[in-house]
Every structure is written in structure tokens, then in C-alpha cells.
Amino acid sequence: MIRGIAQQMVHHSPDALLLVDQRGQIVYVNAAAVALFGYPAAQLIGQTIEQLVPEKSRGIHERYREGFSAAPATREMGARLVALSACRQDGTEFPAEIRLAPIQEHDGEQGSVGYVLAAVRDVTDRRRITDELRAARAEADSANQSKSRFLATASHDLRQPLQTLQLLNAALARRLTGEGELDLIHRQQGALDSMADLLNALLDVTKLEAGNIRPSLDVVPLVDVFADLRQQFEALAADRGLALTIPPTDLCLRTDRILFRQVLQNLLNNALQYTREGGVTVSFQQDAAGLAIRVADTGVGIPAPELDRVFDEYYRVDTKGPRPRGFGLGLTIVRQISRLLGYTVKVESELGRGTTFALHVPAGGLVAMPDAAVAQLGPAVARPDVPKPALLIVEDDAAVRDALELVLSLEGYPTRTADSGPAAMDVFADHGTEIDVVVSDFHLGPGKNGLELLEEMREIAGRDLPAVILSGDTSPVLARIDAVSRVALLRKPVDARQLIARLEELFGAAE
């Protein structure tokens, strides 16, 4: 009974099955094989298996069959390295997947007789789907490349007019004294800041999704990162009546300085946006598993059912009050960059009492602090008695260049300008001894970029000339600027207050 059932199972198997003897002759075909190849069973029995192979491949197939007979084993024909085809009675070919299995039958008179069982599948649909997927992938890759080229252009061209507006608005704020006029300027600045935030966030998200950002690892002392962040956010917190607490630390990471700073910057900005009273506190907890950096606020909190959504694009907590600035992309960027760096980020919150985001850095990312004293995280001390440094402004966009000159001149900085690298070298040749700080765009058209121009000026001057490099480019090539001494990188569109703070910081350090 079992033998009969087994015969029926083989005969009605959905796969085409053929049994071939040692001479390569077909001795059995099942119903699926008859249907697949279009031959009656009687026309296949006794024929060589090469009858079902396209004519152009029969010689190769015979050699392959002989090789299989010498070392029989269950295997896939071609081992997925070669596209195989089979041939029907009407001469049409189709892509095939073929698996072989040696079969031994005991014959009382002749001993053991060897056969090969071949299972054949028509994979036309699978091949078509695979080809379509490959074509779709190629199209997606091409679209990503086009998107990257667009972003490279947009990152510069869209930021330039916005940069001009930011600087001109700051210049207006210096010239106007009426309370009504200053209120309008303040409102306009808020709109410009929102535009800048959205542009930066959209470009960052798109580049992360396209996989166009690669970490550039370096030894990064946390004290340096948080000194920058404290300088950026302390005034904002004070204006809102909030406390910003960041303790000193001697911890050091091997990470991408720019990307790591952006994660923490977004977390702090998010915390301050949703906190109306109390403050924001940063804390560190180190154990065998690594380091947890916590950013805790006393803000509005997040409803428990919505905690899983906070990292979604465009999600924003309903504050039941004035809508905070932002577009719901900051935490999306935090999650994507954290994954890129090999970190995890978690959130805990209690509605009405505050939220804590914890960034977990694996133990392998911690490194020893370089031999240097740990800097204290204190606010910069203003020194009004120090004269303003003389600046050389290098910018190929006329509107941005004029706006920079106007704003910085109103702040009391002696300025000289150049519209290209060669023009800047001409100015420096005549007035190099008078220049204290260079303010340069990174991309200056054909020729040297801003950093290369600075290096040439330093070589001529024989001194470590400080500089602020401005750029809307978000590519990894700018990561190396952080390693250059006495150079600050600011991302366009640059807030005039941020630019002036960096100038004071650089000039103060230069003395």
C-alpha cells in the first residue's frame, strides 16, 4: 500500500521529475514533466536527457553529466552561478531551476544500479520578478544619485539667499530703535529661523535616507562638545526663564564629532521647545555596557500611547498651548544618526512632569581622555575692552558678501572683502599683517576652497591665522575641518549672533 502511495506521490508531484540512467537516458517522467516539456511520456522514455536541453548547450551538458556521474551528490545544477534553460517540444526555451539527486537501486544480478533524479521547475515568473526588482533597484539608485546631485546644489543655492536675509535682518535690528520696528524685525527673524530649521532638517533627513552620510570617527572629548552646546543654548534657556544644567565630564568617545553633536543638539533643542518652566538637565551614567547620556526636561511630557511615535517624521506633541518651533523632524534625525553611529536612543515620559531621552553608547565607543586638563563648562566671559579683530571676508556670492560686510561693520569689526580665492590672496598680499581673522565660504568656485585658501595664507604669514569657515555643504568632506586648529565651521544659513560669538571666541583664544 505504501509503495503504491509513494508511486502516486511521485507521479503527481507539482515539480517535473525525470529519472535518468548512467547512460543519460530517460527511464521515467511524471505527469508534471509531461505537461512542462509538452512531450508524451512515450516520446521521452529511452531518449537522452540532452533532448530537453537547448541545442547550443548540449555539449556542455554532456560534460557536466559525466562529471556528476564521477562524483554524485545531491546538488543544484549550476550552483546558482549559471542561468540554466530547458527546451520544450515546440522548441521554446524557458529559464529552469534544476536539482539533482543520485538514486541507487539494488539489482540481485547486477548489484547496485545508479540513476539520477532531476527535479525541474520553470522559473520564468521568478526570473521576470527578479529582473523587475533589479530594474527598480537600478532606477532607485539612479534616483538617489539624482537626488544627491540636487541636494548638493540645493544645499548651497537655497542657503545663499536665506543667508543674505538672515544677515540683512540682523543689520536692520542694529539700525532701528523704535519698539514697533524692532518687534517686526523680531517676528521676521522668527520666520527666517523657521525656514532655516526646515531646510536643514529636510536636507539632513533626505541625505540620511539616501545613505549619503558616512561617519568620520575621531577621539571626541565630551567636554568640548558640551561647551559648544552650552554656548549655543544657554542664552536661549535664560531668555525663557529655564535652567540649563550640564555637568563637567572627562569622558571621551570615538565617534563622528559633527554627527554626534547634531544628535545632542537636536535633543537639547527639543527639550527646550517643550519646557515652559523648570529646566533641562544633562547627566551621564557609565557601566560595563557603556555610557548613557540623558537629556531630561520638566516639560509638558508625552502621553504614554504616543511614546512610540515621537521618532516618526513630522510627529509633534500636542502642547495644548502655543505651538513650539519645529517641524517634527529633529527626533527623526536623532534616531537615524544614532543608528548610523551604532547607538540606541530611548525615551521615558510622564505627562505634565517631563521627558527623558537616553542616548546609549556601547562600551566599545568609549576611549581614554587625551593628556590634557579637562576644560570647565562655563559661559564665555565678555571682555568689552578688547578691540575688535580685523576681518578678511571671502565670499563669491555678492549678496551674502555685502550682507556679511554690513553686519560685521555695524558690530565694529574692521573689514576687507574679496569675491574669490585669487582676489583674497591679492588683498592678503597687501594687508596680511593687518588681518586678524578670516571669514570665508568653503566653496569659492573654481580653484582652492576656503580651507585650502586659509592654509596658503598661514604659510605666507607664518602664523596660525584663525578663521571661520561658512558652508551649506553637509557632506563628510567638511568633517576634517574640526581637526584644524583655530578654525570654526558654521553651517549656512548662519545666525549673525552665532557668527559674532565664534569670532570673539577665536580672537580671544588667539591672544
C-alpha positions in Angstrom: 0.0 0.0 0.0 2.7 2.4 1.0 4.6 1.6 -2.2 1.5 2.5 -4.3 1.0 5.7 -2.4 4.7 6.7 -2.9 4.4 6.0 -6.7 1.3 8.3 -6.8 3.1 11.0 -4.8 6.0 10.9 -7.3 3.8 10.8 -10.4 1.5 13.7 -9.2 4.3 15.8 -7.7 3.9 19.5 -8.7 7.6 19.5 -9.8 8.6 17.9 -13.1 10.6 14.8 -12.1 12.7 12.8 -14.5 14.8 9.6 -13.7 17.9 9.3 -15.9 20.2 6.2 -16.0 24.0 6.1 -16.2 23.9 6.5 -20.0 21.9 9.7 -19.7 18.7 8.0 -21.0 15.4 9.0 -19.5 13.7 6.0 -17.9 10.8 7.7 -16.1 8.9 11.0 -16.3 6.0 12.1 -14.1 2.8 14.0 -15.1 4.3 17.4 -14.4 7.3 16.7 -16.7 4.9 15.7 -19.5 3.0 18.9 -19.0 6.1 21.1 -18.7 8.0 19.8 -21.7 5.0 19.1 -24.0 6.1 15.6 -24.9 4.0 12.5 -24.4 5.8 10.2 -21.9 6.4 7.5 -24.6 8.4 10.0 -26.7 10.7 10.8 -23.7 11.4 7.3 -22.3 14.6 6.0 -23.9 15.8 9.4 -25.1 18.8 11.1 -23.7 18.3 14.0 -21.3 20.0 16.3 -23.8 16.8 16.3 -25.8 15.4 18.7 -23.2 18.5 20.9 -23.3 18.8 23.8 -25.8 20.9 22.8 -28.7 23.6 25.3 -28.0 24.2 23.9 -24.5 24.1 20.2 -25.2 27.8 19.6 -25.4 28.4 21.4 -22.1 25.6 19.5 -20.6 27.1 16.1 -21.6 30.4 17.0 -19.9 28.5 18.2 -16.8 26.6 14.9 -16.7 29.8 12.9 -16.9 31.3 15.0 -14.1 28.2 14.4 -11.9 28.5 10.6 -12.5 32.1 10.7 -11.3 31.1 12.4 -8.0 27.3 12.0 -7.5 25.7 14.1 -4.7 22.5 16.0 -4.1 23.1 19.4 -5.5 21.6 22.2 -7.5 22.7 22.2 -11.1 24.8 25.2 -11.8 25.0 26.0 -8.1 23.2 29.3 -8.7 26.2 30.6 -10.7 24.9 29.9 -14.2 21.5 30.8 -15.7 20.0 27.5 -16.9 17.5 26.9 -19.7 15.4 23.9 -20.8 13.7 23.3 -24.1 10.1 22.2 -24.9 8.9 20.0 -27.7 7.9 23.1 -29.7 11.4 24.5 -29.5 10.6 27.3 -27.0 13.1 27.7 -24.2 12.4 28.7 -20.6 14.6 29.5 -17.6 14.9 26.5 -15.3 15.9 25.6 -11.8 17.2 22.0 -11.7 18.1 19.9 -8.6 19.8 16.6 -8.9 19.8 13.7 -6.6 21.7 10.3 -7.0 19.4 7.2 -6.7 20.8 3.7 -6.1 18.6 0.6 -6.8 19.8 -2.8 -5.8 19.6 -5.4 -8.6 20.2 -9.0 -7.4 22.0 -10.0 -10.6 23.9 -6.8 -11.5 24.3 -5.4 -8.0 23.6 -1.7 -7.4 22.4 0.3 -10.3 22.8 4.2 -10.3 20.3 6.7 -11.5 19.9 10.4 -11.3 16.6 12.1 -10.2 16.2 15.5 -11.8 13.6 18.0 -10.4 12.9 20.8 -12.9 11.0 24.0 -12.3 10.0 26.7 -14.8 11.2 29.9 -13.1 10.1 32.3 -15.8 7.9 34.3 -13.4 10.6 34.3 -10.7 13.2 35.5 -13.3 10.8 38.2 -14.5 10.2 39.4 -11.0 13.9 39.4 -10.2 14.6 41.4 -13.4 11.9 43.8 -12.5 13.3 44.2 -9.0 16.8 44.7 -10.4 15.5 47.3 -12.8 13.6 49.0 -10.0 16.7 49.0 -7.8 18.7 50.5 -10.6 16.1 53.1 -11.1 16.1 53.9 -7.4 19.9 54.1 -7.3 19.7 56.5 -10.3 17.1 58.5 -8.5 19.2 58.6 -5.3 22.2 59.8 -7.4 20.0 62.5 -9.0 18.7 63.4 -5.5 22.2 63.6 -4.2 23.2 65.9 -7.0 20.1 68.0 -6.4 20.9 68.2 -2.7 24.4 69.2 -3.3 23.1 72.1 -5.4 20.2 72.9 -3.1 22.4 72.7 0.0 24.4 75.6 -1.4 22.0 77.6 -3.7 19.0 77.5 -1.4 21.0 78.6 1.6 22.7 81.6 -0.1 19.6 83.8 -0.3 18.4 82.7 3.1 21.8 83.6 4.5 21.5 87.0 2.9 18.1 87.6 4.5 19.4 86.5 7.9 22.3 88.9 7.8 20.3 91.9 6.5 17.7 91.3 9.2 20.4 91.4 11.8 21.7 94.7 10.2 18.2 96.2 10.4 17.9 95.3 14.0 21.1 97.2 14.7 19.9 100.3 12.8 16.3 100.5 14.0 15.5 101.8 17.5 11.7 102.1 17.6 9.9 99.5 19.7 7.4 98.7 16.9 10.0 98.3 14.2 12.1 96.1 16.4 9.1 93.9 17.1 8.6 93.5 13.4 12.3 92.6 13.0 12.0 90.1 15.8 8.9 88.5 14.1 10.7 88.4 10.8 13.7 86.8 12.4 11.5 84.0 13.8 10.2 83.3 10.3 13.7 83.2 8.9 14.8 80.9 11.7 11.9 78.5 10.9 12.8 78.5 7.2 16.4 77.7 8.1 15.4 74.9 10.5 13.1 73.3 7.9 15.7 73.5 5.2 18.4 72.0 7.4 16.1 69.2 8.6 14.8 68.2 5.2 18.2 68.1 3.7 19.5 66.1 6.7 16.7 63.5 6.5 17.0 63.1 2.8 20.8 62.6 2.9 20.4 60.1 5.8 17.7 58.1 3.9 19.8 58.1 0.8 22.8 56.7 2.7 24.9 59.6 1.6 26.4 60.3 5.1 29.3 58.3 6.3 30.7 58.7 9.9 34.2 60.0 10.2 35.5 58.6 13.5 37.7 60.6 15.8 38.5 60.9 19.5 35.9 63.4 20.8 36.1 64.8 24.4 32.5 65.3 25.7 33.6 68.4 27.5 34.3 70.1 24.1 31.0 69.1 22.6 29.0 70.3 25.6 31.0 73.5 25.8 29.8 74.3 22.3 26.2 73.2 23.1 26.1 75.3 26.3 27.3 78.3 24.4 24.5 77.7 21.9 21.6 77.0 24.2 22.4 78.9 27.5 21.2 82.2 26.3 18.0 80.6 24.8 17.3 78.9 28.1 17.8 82.1 30.1 15.5 84.1 27.8 12.8 81.5 28.6 13.5 81.6 32.3 14.8 78.0 32.2 17.8 76.4 33.8 20.3 74.5 31.7 22.5 72.1 33.7 25.4 70.3 32.0 28.0 68.9 34.5 31.7 68.7 33.7 33.0 65.4 32.5 36.3 63.8 31.5 34.6 61.1 29.3 35.8 60.7 25.7 34.2 58.9 22.7 35.4 57.6 19.4 32.7 58.9 17.2 31.9 61.4 14.4 32.1 64.8 16.0 29.7 66.5 13.8 27.0 63.8 13.8 27.3 63.2 17.5 27.0 66.9 18.2 23.9 67.1 16.0 22.2 64.3 17.9 22.7 66.1 21.2 21.8 69.5 19.7 18.5 68.1 18.5 17.8 66.5 21.9 18.5 69.7 23.8 16.6 71.9 21.3 13.6 69.5 21.6 13.7 69.6 25.4 13.8 73.4 25.5 11.0 73.7 23.0 8.6 71.7 25.1 9.6 73.1 28.6 7.8 76.1 30.0 9.2 76.2 33.5 12.0 74.4 35.4 14.8 73.4 33.1 16.8 70.9 31.2 19.4 68.7 32.7 22.1 66.6 31.1 23.6 63.6 33.0 25.9 60.7 32.4 25.8 57.2 33.7 28.6 54.7 32.8 28.6 51.0 33.4 30.0 47.8 31.9 27.6 48.1 29.0 28.7 51.6 28.0 27.6 55.1 28.6 24.1 56.6 28.9 23.8 60.3 28.1 20.4 61.5 29.5 18.7 64.7 28.5 15.8 65.3 30.9 13.3 68.2 30.9 10.5 69.3 33.2 8.2 70.0 30.2 4.8 69.0 29.0 5.5 65.3 28.7 4.3 62.8 26.2 1.1 60.7 26.5 2.1 57.0 27.0 0.2 55.8 23.9 2.3 58.2 21.8 5.7 57.4 23.0 6.4 55.0 20.1 5.6 57.8 17.6 8.0 60.5 18.8 10.7 59.5 16.3 8.3 59.5 13.4 8.6 62.1 10.7 6.5 65.2 11.3 5.2 64.0 14.7 4.7 66.7 17.2 3.4 66.5 20.8 0.1 68.4 21.3 1.0 71.0 23.9 -2.5 72.5 24.3 -0.9 75.9 24.0 1.4 78.0 21.8 2.9 75.7 19.1 6.7 75.3 19.6 9.0 76.0 16.7 10.0 73.0 14.6 8.5 70.6 12.1 8.7 67.2 13.8 12.0 66.2 12.1 14.5 66.7 14.8 13.9 63.4 16.6 13.7 61.5 13.3 17.2 62.8 12.6 18.3 61.7 16.1 17.1 58.2 15.6 18.7 57.9 12.1 22.1 59.3 13.1 22.1 57.2 16.3 21.6 54.0 14.2 24.4 55.2 11.8 26.8 55.6 14.8 25.7 52.3 16.4 23.9 53.9 19.3 20.4 53.4 20.6 18.1 56.1 21.9 15.2 55.6 24.3 12.5 57.8 25.7 10.6 57.9 29.0 8.0 60.4 29.9 5.2 61.4 32.3 2.5 63.6 31.1 2.8 67.1 32.7 6.0 66.2 34.5 8.7 65.9 31.8 10.5 63.7 29.4 13.9 62.0 29.4 15.8 60.9 26.3 18.7 58.4 26.9 21.4 58.0 24.3 23.2 54.7 24.9 26.8 54.5 23.6 28.3 50.9 23.6 31.4 50.3 25.8 33.5 49.9 22.7 32.8 53.6 21.8 34.5 54.9 25.0 38.1 55.8 24.9 40.7 57.3 27.3 40.8 61.1 27.7 43.8 62.6 25.9 46.5 64.1 28.1 45.0 67.5 28.7 43.3 69.3 31.5 39.5 69.0 31.5 38.1 72.3 30.5 35.3 73.7 32.7 31.9 74.1 31.1 31.4 77.7 32.0 29.9 80.6 30.0 32.3 82.8 28.0 33.5 85.9 29.8 32.7 89.1 27.9 35.7 91.4 27.5 34.4 94.7 26.1 37.8 96.3 26.5 39.4 94.1 23.8 39.5 95.8 20.4 37.6 94.1 17.5 39.7 92.0 15.2 40.2 93.0 11.6 38.5 90.6 9.2 39.0 89.4 5.7 35.7 88.3 4.3 35.9 85.9 1.3 32.6 85.1 -0.4 31.8 84.6 -4.1 28.1 85.4 -3.7 27.8 89.2 -3.9 24.6 89.4 -1.8 26.0 87.3 1.0 29.3 89.1 0.9 27.7 92.6 1.1 25.4 91.4 3.9 28.3 90.0 5.9 30.3 93.2 5.5 27.3 95.3 6.6 26.5 93.3 9.7 30.1 92.9 10.9 30.9 96.6 10.2 27.9 97.6 12.3 29.3 95.5 15.1 32.5 97.4 14.9 34.7 95.0 13.0 37.2 96.5 10.5 36.6 94.5 7.3 38.1 93.9 3.9 36.4 91.7 1.3 37.2 89.5 -1.7 35.0 87.7 -4.1 37.3 84.8 -5.0 40.4 82.9 -3.8 42.8 84.9 -6.1 41.3 88.2 -5.1 41.6 87.2 -1.4 45.3 86.4 -1.9 45.8 89.8 -3.5 44.2 91.5 -0.5 46.3 89.4 1.8 49.5 90.3 0.0 48.8 94.0 0.6 47.2 93.8 4.1 48.1 90.4 5.5 49.8 91.8 8.6 46.6 93.7 9.5 44.2 90.7 9.2 43.3 89.0 12.5 40.6 86.6 11.4 39.5 85.2 8.0 35.8 84.6 7.4 35.4 82.5 4.3 32.9 80.5 2.4 34.1 76.9 1.9 33.0 76.7 -1.8 34.6 79.5 -3.8 34.1 78.3 -7.3 37.0 77.0 -9.4 40.3 76.7 -7.6 41.0 76.4 -3.9 38.3 76.0 -1.3 38.1 78.2 1.8 40.2 75.8 3.9 42.9 75.5 1.3 43.0 79.2 0.9 43.5 79.6 4.7 46.4 77.1 4.6 48.1 79.2 1.9 47.6 82.4 3.9 49.0 80.7 7.0 52.1 79.6 5.1 52.7 83.1 3.8 52.0 84.8 7.1 54.0 82.3 9.2 51.3 82.3 11.8 48.3 80.2 12.9 45.7 82.6 11.4 42.3 81.9 12.9 39.3 81.5 10.6 35.5 80.9 10.5 34.6 78.7 7.5 31.0 79.1 6.3 29.3 76.3 4.3 25.9 74.9 3.4 27.5 71.7 2.4 26.6 68.7 4.7 29.0 66.2 3.1 31.6 64.3 5.1 34.4 66.2 3.5 33.8 69.0 6.0 34.4 66.7 8.9 38.2 67.2 8.7 37.8 71.0 9.5 37.2 70.1 13.2 40.7 68.8 13.3 42.3 72.0 12.1 43.5 74.3 14.9 41.7 77.6 15.5 39.1 77.1 12.8 35.4 77.2 13.4 32.9 75.7 11.0 29.5 77.3 10.8 26.7 76.0 8.8 24.7 78.3 6.5 22.4 80.0 7.0 24.4 81.4 9.9 22.8 83.5 12.6 24.7 86.8 13.0 24.8 86.3 16.8 26.4 82.9 16.3 29.0 84.2 13.9 29.9 87.1 16.2 30.2 84.7 19.2 32.6 82.5 17.2 34.7 85.5 16.1 35.0 86.6 19.7 35.9 83.1 20.8 38.6 82.7 18.1 40.1 86.2 18.6 40.1 85.7 22.4 41.9 82.4 22.0 44.4 84.0 19.6 45.7 86.4 22.2 
